[in-house]
Amino acid sequence: MQSTRVNKPTLGDSVKAGIAAGQAAAWAIFGLILAIDATIVAPPGTFYKMIGMAFGQGSPADLYVGFFLHMATATIIGIAYMAISNSVKKLYISSVFKGLGTGVLTGAVVWAVLFVPLNFAVMQPMLQAIVAQGPEAPLYEVAQKLVALSSTILAGSLALHIVFGGVLGFIGRIATSSGEIMEPVEH
């Protein structure tokens, strides 16, 4: 019979694992985000462009700023997730199931704490302001479509955050398993 001994992860271990988990999760939903753009017949990268516009970068840089902010946010979330799960014994990712559970919970919390407030306080007012300018406004058609789909986008974003969290937890488990040592148990 064998037991598992866990070497206590350092903060550096948590940061490295968090970067890997956050990036893996962000790239996992990257393709889904582009698929959503295609489904609603919006230009590829519309989600990232809207994020960049919210920060007032100006048309040429919006897509790139939005993409960078999304990836940086995912990385920070990954680092926080791994630092907390490696520091709180009850949250330590000791199995794939626990990783998926804590990851999905993290995705739902991120949706509720970050996405929902940003959607209602920043994105919706920005889109409605574009629509209010009329058909001659740049991005009028896209903004009009996004406003009309706002409740669908809200629900769909929860699904994306759950996928994000699942990947985050799965990669987190892979990262934590590397610090576990199987030892024979003596009776």
C-alpha positions in Angstrom: 0.0 0.0 0.0 1.2 3.5 -0.7 0.5 6.9 0.7 1.0 10.4 -0.7 3.3 12.9 1.0 3.1 16.5 -0.3 6.1 18.8 -0.3 4.7 22.2 0.8 4.7 24.4 -2.4 6.5 27.7 -2.1 5.1 31.0 -3.3 7.3 30.7 -6.3 5.8 27.3 -7.1 2.3 28.8 -6.8 3.2 31.7 -9.1 4.7 29.4 -11.7 1.8 27.0 -11.6 -0.7 29.9 -11.5 0.8 31.4 -14.7 0.6 28.1 -16.4 -3.0 27.4 -15.2 -4.2 30.9 -16.0 -2.7 31.0 -19.5 -3.9 27.5 -20.3 -7.5 28.4 -19.2 -7.3 31.7 -21.2 -6.2 30.0 -24.3 -8.8 27.3 -23.9 -11.6 29.9 -24.1 -9.9 32.0 -26.8 -11.2 29.7 -29.5 -14.7 29.7 -27.9 -14.7 33.5 -27.9 -13.8 33.6 -31.6 -16.5 31.0 -32.3 -19.0 33.2 -30.5 -18.0 36.2 -32.7 -18.6 34.1 -35.8 -21.9 32.8 -34.4 -23.3 36.3 -33.9 -21.7 37.4 -37.2 -19.4 39.9 -35.6 -15.9 40.6 -36.8 -13.3 38.2 -35.2 -11.9 39.7 -32.0 -15.0 41.8 -31.3 -14.9 40.7 -27.6 -11.3 41.9 -27.3 -12.0 45.1 -29.2 -14.8 46.0 -26.8 -12.5 45.5 -23.8 -9.9 47.8 -25.4 -12.6 50.4 -26.3 -13.7 50.5 -22.7 -10.2 51.6 -21.8 -10.2 54.3 -24.4 -7.2 53.2 -26.4 -8.3 54.2 -29.8 -9.4 52.1 -32.7 -6.1 50.7 -34.0 -5.0 49.4 -30.6 -8.3 48.3 -29.1 -8.2 44.7 -30.2 -4.6 44.2 -28.9 -5.2 46.1 -25.6 -8.3 44.0 -25.0 -6.5 40.7 -25.8 -3.6 41.7 -23.5 -5.9 42.7 -20.6 -7.8 39.5 -20.9 -4.7 37.3 -20.9 -3.1 39.4 -18.0 -6.3 39.1 -16.0 -6.4 35.3 -16.5 -2.8 35.1 -15.4 -3.5 37.0 -12.2 -6.5 34.9 -11.5 -4.4 31.7 -12.0 -1.7 33.0 -9.6 -4.3 33.9 -7.0 -6.0 30.5 -7.4 -2.8 28.5 -7.0 -1.5 30.6 -4.1 -4.8 30.2 -2.2 -5.2 26.5 -3.0 -1.5 25.8 -2.0 -1.8 27.8 1.2 -5.2 26.6 2.5 -5.1 23.0 3.4 -8.8 22.4 2.8 -8.5 23.9 -0.7 -5.3 22.0 -1.7 -6.0 20.4 -5.1 -5.4 16.8 -4.1 -7.4 15.2 -7.0 -8.7 16.0 -10.5 -12.2 16.1 -9.1 -11.2 18.7 -6.5 -9.3 20.7 -9.1 -12.4 20.8 -11.4 -14.7 21.7 -8.5 -12.5 24.5 -7.1 -11.7 25.7 -10.6 -15.4 25.8 -11.6 -16.2 27.6 -8.4 -13.4 30.1 -9.1 -14.7 30.7 -12.6 -18.2 31.4 -11.3 -16.8 33.8 -8.6 -14.8 35.6 -11.2 -17.9 36.0 -13.4 -19.9 37.4 -10.5 -17.2 39.6 -9.1 -15.5 40.9 -12.3 -17.5 40.2 -15.4 -21.0 41.1 -14.2 -20.0 44.5 -12.7 -17.8 45.4 -15.7 -20.6 44.4 -18.0 -23.3 46.6 -16.4 -21.1 49.5 -15.3 -18.8 49.8 -18.3 -19.6 47.7 -21.3 -23.4 48.1 -21.6 -23.3 51.9 -21.1 -20.5 52.2 -23.7 -22.4 50.0 -26.2 -25.7 52.0 -25.6 -23.8 55.3 -26.1 -22.6 54.0 -29.5 -26.2 52.9 -30.5 -27.5 56.3 -29.3 -25.2 58.1 -31.8 -27.1 56.5 -34.7 -26.2 54.5 -37.8 -23.4 56.8 -38.8 -21.4 55.9 -35.6 -18.4 53.6 -36.0 -19.3 50.1 -34.8 -23.0 51.0 -34.7 -24.2 47.6 -36.1 -21.9 45.6 -33.8 -23.0 47.6 -30.8 -26.6 47.3 -31.7 -26.3 43.5 -32.0 -24.4 43.2 -28.7 -27.0 45.3 -26.9 -29.8 43.2 -28.3 -27.9 40.0 -27.2 -26.9 41.3 -23.8 -28.9 38.7 -21.7 -27.6 35.9 -24.0 -24.1 37.3 -23.6 -24.5 37.4 -19.8 -25.6 33.7 -19.6 -23.0 32.6 -22.2 -20.2 34.4 -20.3 -21.1 32.4 -17.2 -20.6 29.2 -19.3 -17.3 30.5 -20.6 -16.1 31.3 -17.0 -17.1 27.8 -15.9 -15.0 26.3 -18.8 -12.2 28.7 -17.8 -12.4 27.5 -14.2 -12.5 23.8 -15.2 -9.3 24.2 -17.2 -7.7 26.3 -14.4 -8.5 23.5 -11.9 -7.4 20.7 -14.1 -4.0 22.4 -14.9 -3.7 23.3 -11.2 -4.0 19.6 -10.3 -1.3 18.7 -12.8 0.9 21.3 -11.3 0.3 20.2 -7.7 0.7 16.5 -8.5 4.4 17.2 -9.4 5.1 18.0 -5.7 3.5 14.8 -4.4 5.7 11.8 -3.6 4.2 8.3 -3.4 5.7 6.4 -0.5 5.1 2.8 0.8 3.2 2.7 4.1 4.5 0.5 6.8 2.1 -1.4 9.0 
